[in-house]
Amino acid sequence: MKSQTVRKLPVIIAHRGDHTVFPENSLKAFEVAIRNGCDYVEVDLRTTADGHLIVMHDATIDRTTNGKGRVRDLKLKDILKYQVFNRDRTSYHPESVPVFSEVLKICKGRIKIYLDFKEADVQSAWKMIRSNGMDSSLVVYINHQKDYSEWRRVAPQVPLIVSLPDSVRAPLVLEEFLKKVDAEILDGDITKYTTEMIVLAHSLNRKVWLDFQHEGEGPSDWIKGVDLNIDGFQTDQPLALMEWLSKED
């Protein structure tokens, strides 16, 4: 009988949860991602004026709620007065902005977290992550150099994700970059990577999880990731992507 090579399925990261129907970064969006069998939910972390950790992509609450103001200037009690927009942005969902502890609780034992570390204190975040039993179930995306250093100091066991600078567009340059920034996972747009760069990353025991979320995302995008043999897809269409991958396998 002819043997067949079984291709390992890539990691599926639901960008801000599965928000094809429900609001982004909402508890409902995270629940849908869990039910649909995603591997990770991507969660954006910010800090309120009184030091509480909340889940919000933007620096302000203007786009995603019926309130206004910068997260860092608002107290938690004031942010929780507002409702989040529905997907169509013409009505409100009966849910407020989630606090980080709520998200940790619903994810524990059910799904891992891809933490986009926007603006927060590393020690405070790590303390909350550990107290909720999620310390071995997350990876952290780094936006600022200071956060890279602090995460390595506070929780060196946590895998870190970085995007490549615009100057890194060839294997030799990538190799030099990884000598300075020892991140376990590489992120970014697929147009910034070549086959040779992916091969090099794998040879250095790095994973490559790329971003596919955009208006009109679909199979014509995903096939490029499959052809490049990447390890993970961050997507706004997680269920459709998983169904497509199951047919391609």
C-alpha positions as CSV (number, residue, x, y, z in Angstrom):
1,M,0.0,0.0,0.0
2,K,1.3,3.4,-0.9
3,S,2.3,5.5,2.1
4,Q,0.9,9.0,2.5
5,T,2.6,12.0,4.2
6,V,0.3,13.5,6.8
7,R,0.7,17.3,6.8
8,K,0.5,18.9,10.2
9,L,-2.3,21.5,10.4
10,P,-1.2,25.0,11.3
11,V,-2.1,26.8,14.5
12,I,-5.3,28.9,14.1
13,I,-5.4,32.2,16.0
14,A,-8.8,34.0,16.1
15,H,-7.9,37.7,15.8
16,R,-9.7,39.5,18.6
17,G,-11.8,36.4,19.0
18,D,-14.2,35.1,16.3
19,H,-15.9,38.4,15.5
20,T,-17.6,37.5,12.3
21,V,-20.9,38.1,14.1
22,F,-20.2,39.4,17.6
23,P,-18.1,42.4,18.6
24,E,-14.3,42.2,18.5
25,N,-12.5,41.5,21.8
26,S,-15.9,40.6,23.5
27,L,-16.5,37.6,25.7
28,K,-19.0,36.4,23.1
29,A,-16.4,36.5,20.4
30,F,-14.0,34.5,22.5
31,E,-16.6,31.9,23.4
32,V,-17.4,31.4,19.7
33,A,-13.7,30.9,18.9
34,I,-13.5,28.3,21.7
35,R,-16.6,26.5,20.5
36,N,-15.3,26.4,16.9
37,G,-12.0,24.8,18.0
38,C,-9.5,27.5,17.4
39,D,-6.1,27.1,19.0
40,Y,-5.6,30.6,20.3
41,V,-7.6,33.8,20.7
42,E,-5.7,37.0,20.1
43,V,-6.4,39.4,23.0
44,D,-5.3,43.1,23.2
45,L,-4.3,44.4,26.7
46,R,-4.5,47.9,28.0
47,T,-4.5,49.7,31.4
48,T,-7.1,52.1,32.7
49,A,-6.4,55.3,34.6
50,D,-6.9,53.5,37.9
51,G,-4.6,50.5,37.0
52,H,-7.1,47.9,35.8
53,L,-6.3,45.6,32.9
54,I,-8.9,45.6,30.2
55,V,-9.2,44.1,26.7
56,M,-9.2,46.8,24.0
57,H,-7.4,47.1,20.7
58,D,-7.5,50.9,20.2
59,A,-5.9,53.5,22.5
60,T,-9.4,55.0,22.8
61,I,-12.8,53.5,23.3
62,D,-14.4,55.6,20.6
63,R,-14.5,53.1,17.7
64,T,-15.7,50.0,19.6
65,T,-18.1,51.4,22.2
66,N,-20.7,54.2,22.6
67,G,-18.3,56.1,24.8
68,K,-15.3,58.3,24.1
69,G,-11.9,58.9,25.6
70,R,-8.5,57.3,25.9
71,V,-8.3,54.1,28.0
72,R,-5.4,55.5,30.0
73,D,-7.5,58.5,31.0
74,L,-10.6,56.7,32.0
75,K,-11.4,54.8,35.2
76,L,-12.7,51.2,34.9
77,K,-16.1,52.1,36.4
78,D,-16.6,54.7,33.7
79,I,-15.5,52.4,30.9
80,L,-17.9,49.7,32.1
81,K,-20.9,52.1,31.8
82,Y,-20.6,51.8,28.0
83,Q,-21.6,49.0,25.6
84,V,-19.6,47.6,22.8
85,F,-20.7,48.0,19.2
86,N,-22.2,45.1,17.3
87,R,-20.3,43.9,14.2
88,D,-22.4,46.1,11.9
89,R,-21.6,49.2,14.1
90,T,-25.3,50.3,13.8
91,S,-26.4,48.9,17.2
92,Y,-24.9,48.0,20.6
93,H,-24.3,44.5,22.0
94,P,-25.5,44.0,25.6
95,E,-22.0,43.6,26.9
96,S,-19.4,46.0,28.2
97,V,-15.6,46.0,27.6
98,P,-14.2,42.8,29.2
99,V,-11.7,43.0,32.0
100,F,-8.6,40.8,31.5
101,S,-9.5,38.5,34.4
102,E,-12.8,37.6,32.8
103,V,-11.1,36.6,29.6
104,L,-8.6,34.5,31.5
105,K,-11.3,32.7,33.3
106,I,-13.3,31.7,30.2
107,C,-10.2,30.6,28.4
108,K,-8.6,28.5,31.1
109,G,-8.5,24.8,30.1
110,R,-10.3,25.6,26.8
111,I,-8.1,27.7,24.6
112,K,-4.7,29.4,24.6
113,I,-4.2,33.2,24.5
114,Y,-2.1,35.2,22.0
115,L,-1.6,38.3,24.2
116,D,-1.0,41.5,22.2
117,F,0.7,43.5,24.9
118,K,-0.4,47.0,24.0
119,E,0.0,49.1,27.2
120,A,0.3,47.4,30.5
121,D,2.6,46.6,33.4
122,V,4.3,43.2,32.8
123,Q,4.4,42.3,36.5
124,S,0.8,43.1,37.1
125,A,-0.3,41.2,34.0
126,W,1.9,38.2,34.8
127,K,0.5,38.0,38.4
128,M,-3.0,37.9,37.0
129,I,-2.1,35.3,34.4
130,R,-0.5,33.1,37.0
131,S,-3.4,33.5,39.5
132,N,-5.8,32.3,36.9
133,G,-3.7,29.3,35.9
134,M,-2.9,30.4,32.4
135,D,0.9,30.8,32.8
136,S,1.6,27.8,30.5
137,S,-1.2,28.6,28.0
138,L,-0.2,31.9,26.4
139,V,2.3,33.6,24.1
140,V,3.0,37.3,24.1
141,Y,3.3,39.7,21.2
142,I,5.8,42.5,21.9
143,N,5.1,46.0,20.6
144,H,7.9,47.8,22.5
145,Q,11.6,46.9,23.2
146,K,11.1,47.7,26.9
147,D,8.4,45.1,27.2
148,Y,10.6,42.5,25.5
149,S,13.3,43.0,28.2
150,E,10.8,43.1,31.0
151,W,9.0,39.9,29.9
152,R,12.3,38.1,29.6
153,R,13.1,39.2,33.2
154,V,9.8,38.5,34.8
155,A,8.7,35.4,32.9
156,P,11.5,34.0,30.8
157,Q,9.6,30.8,30.0
158,V,6.8,32.6,28.1
159,P,7.2,32.4,24.3
160,L,7.5,35.9,22.7
161,I,6.3,37.0,19.3
162,V,7.9,39.9,17.3
163,S,7.3,41.4,13.9
164,L,10.2,41.9,11.5
165,P,11.5,45.5,10.9
166,D,11.2,46.7,7.4
167,S,15.0,46.3,7.0
168,V,14.7,42.5,7.4
169,R,13.9,41.1,4.0
170,A,16.5,38.4,3.4
171,P,17.8,35.3,5.2
172,L,21.2,36.7,6.2
173,V,19.6,39.8,7.6
174,L,17.0,37.7,9.4
175,E,19.7,35.6,11.0
176,E,21.5,38.7,12.3
177,F,18.2,40.1,13.6
178,L,17.5,36.9,15.6
179,K,20.9,37.0,17.3
180,K,19.7,40.3,18.8
181,V,16.0,39.6,19.4
182,D,15.7,36.0,20.6
183,A,12.0,35.6,20.0
184,E,10.4,32.1,19.6
185,I,7.7,33.2,17.1
186,L,7.9,35.5,14.1
187,D,4.8,37.5,13.0
188,G,3.8,39.9,10.2
189,D,2.4,40.2,6.8
190,I,3.1,37.3,4.3
191,T,4.5,39.8,1.8
192,K,7.5,40.4,4.1
193,Y,8.6,36.8,4.0
194,T,10.3,34.6,1.4
195,T,10.5,30.9,1.2
196,E,14.2,31.1,2.1
197,M,13.4,33.2,5.2
198,I,10.8,30.6,6.4
199,V,13.3,27.8,5.9
200,L,15.9,29.7,7.9
201,A,13.5,30.4,10.7
202,H,12.5,26.8,10.9
203,S,16.2,25.7,10.9
204,L,16.7,28.0,13.9
205,N,13.8,26.4,15.7
206,R,11.5,29.5,15.3
207,K,7.8,29.3,14.4
208,V,6.3,31.6,11.8
209,W,2.7,32.8,12.5
210,L,1.5,35.3,9.9
211,D,-1.4,37.8,9.7
212,F,-4.2,37.3,7.2
213,Q,-6.9,39.5,8.7
214,H,-8.1,42.1,6.2
215,E,-11.3,42.9,4.3
216,G,-12.0,40.1,1.8
217,E,-9.7,37.6,3.5
218,G,-10.1,34.2,1.9
219,P,-8.6,31.1,0.2
220,S,-6.5,33.2,-2.2
221,D,-4.6,34.5,0.8
222,W,-4.5,31.2,2.8
223,I,-3.0,29.2,0.0
224,K,0.0,31.4,0.1
225,G,0.6,30.5,3.7
226,V,0.2,26.8,3.0
227,D,2.7,27.1,0.1
228,L,5.2,28.8,2.4
229,N,4.8,26.1,5.0
230,I,4.1,28.6,7.8
231,D,3.2,27.4,11.3
232,G,0.2,29.6,12.2
233,F,-2.5,31.8,10.7
234,Q,-4.0,34.8,12.5
235,T,-7.4,35.4,10.9
236,D,-10.7,37.2,11.0
237,Q,-12.4,34.2,9.5
238,P,-11.3,31.3,11.7
239,L,-14.1,28.9,11.0
240,A,-14.0,29.3,7.2
241,L,-10.2,28.9,7.4
242,M,-10.4,25.7,9.4
243,E,-13.0,24.3,7.0
244,W,-10.8,25.2,4.0
245,L,-7.7,23.7,5.5
246,S,-9.6,20.4,6.3
247,K,-10.4,20.1,2.6
248,E,-6.9,21.0,1.5
249,D,-5.3,18.5,3.8
